[in-house]
Amino acid sequence: MLIFPVFLQNKPKERRKPLQVTVRDNNVDQALKALKKKMQREGIFREMKLRRSYEKPSERKAREKAEAIRRARKLERKRMEREGF
């Protein structure tokens, strides 16, 4: 079993758990694929990309606001699609 101690910094310490992937039948490729999927789901790749360089607080606020607007528009589109408009 491989254990990769990868933590998201924005989660409280008591909720942090290392991601665990089981290697079955010496199939490391399959285990790596499962690890990547878990990391993608947790948002670790995105966070690593954001932390590569310093982001000014004003830029962070603008990015988060734009993300919120995109999410709201997407939810609205899906709602309208469900209702048949």
Residue pairs with C-beta under 8 A, 6 or more apart in sequence:
1 20
1 21
1 22
1 23
2 20
2 21
2 22
2 23
2 31
2 35
3 18
3 19
3 20
3 21
4 18
4 19
4 20
4 21
4 35
5 18
6 18
6 19
6 39
6 44
7 16
7 18
8 16
8 42
8 43
8 44
8 47
9 47
10 47
19 35
19 38
19 39
19 42
21 31
21 32
21 34
21 35
21 38
22 31
23 30
23 31
24 30
24 31
39 45
55 63
